[in-house]
Amino acid sequence: MKIDKDTQGKIQELQVLEQNFQQILLQKQAFQLELNETNSALSELGKSNEIYKIVGNIMLKTEKQDVEKELKEKSEILALRLKSLEKQESIFKDKTEKLREEVVKSVKSSEN
């Protein structure tokens, strides 16, 4: 079975798309983990009166409302990044599926 150059190009493009898709999934997973940690820290913050923050190699006593504000901002930014990655994931998924269908059709037609 011989595959034409156009189909070979589509197969290579499909492989690149799948690699990019995997990278997006890894980034999404990392952001989800960081968001979970941030939200966990926010919930723990409500249980404590004395708050300490690690800056470099030093632990400093910090105002609760400052840390709370910082964590909420971080949480919002992470949520926005996740939304962006989810949109990219959807786009890559659609492109990958369409290209995969084209490749399958081309391979099937070259078999005949």
Buried (B, 14 or more C-beta within 10 A) or exposed (E): EEBEEEBEEBBEBBEEBBEBBEEBBEBBEEBEEBBEBBBEBBEEBEEEEEBEEEEEEEEEEBEEEEBBEBBBEBBEBBBEBBEBBEEBBEEBBEBBEEBBEBBEEBBEEEEE
